[in-house]
Amino acid sequence: MNILIDMNLSPLWKVVLNKQFPTEHWSNIGPGNTPDKVIFDWAREHQYVIFTNDLDFGTLLAYSQSGSPSVFQLRSFVLDPARMGDAVLKCLIVHQPQLDAGALVTFDGEKNRVRMLPLN
C-alpha cells in the first residue's frame, strides 16, 4: 500500500509513515496549489491511498462513485506526527485490507469509521 500525503499535512508525516508504507508528500510530486481533483486522479492512476485532513476527498469519492483511490482522513485537531504517528500507523495497519480493496477511513485519534467504495 502506497500513501500520498496531501498538502494540508506536514511533510514530516513521511518519516512516520515510511516506517511501514512507501510514502510521498504531494509537494514532491506537484505544486502546492494543485486542485484536489488532480491529486485525486493522480492517486487513482498511481494506486496511492490519499492521507489527508481535508473533507473534499470524501466528497470527490461520493460524487465520482469511484472504487478508488482509497482515502484516509485524519479528523483531529492534533496533526503533529510526533504525537499522532503511532496511532495513525496502527489504524492504517488494521485497515490495510479495506484500504487495499477501496475504502474511506476516517480516524479521529481514538475512533475510526470505515466506508467501502464506491460510496452510496
URVENPE-V257374 format. One line per field, one symbol per residue. burial: b if it has 9 or more other C-alpha atoms within 8 Angstrom, else e. A space follows every 50 residues. Layout:
# URVENPE-V257374
burial = ???
This chain:
# URVENPE-V257374
burial = ebbbbbbebeeebbebbbeebbbbbbeeeeeeeeeeeebbeebbeeebbb bbbeeebbebbbeebbbbbbbbbbbbeebebeebbebbbebeeebbebbb ebbbbbbbbeebebebbbbe
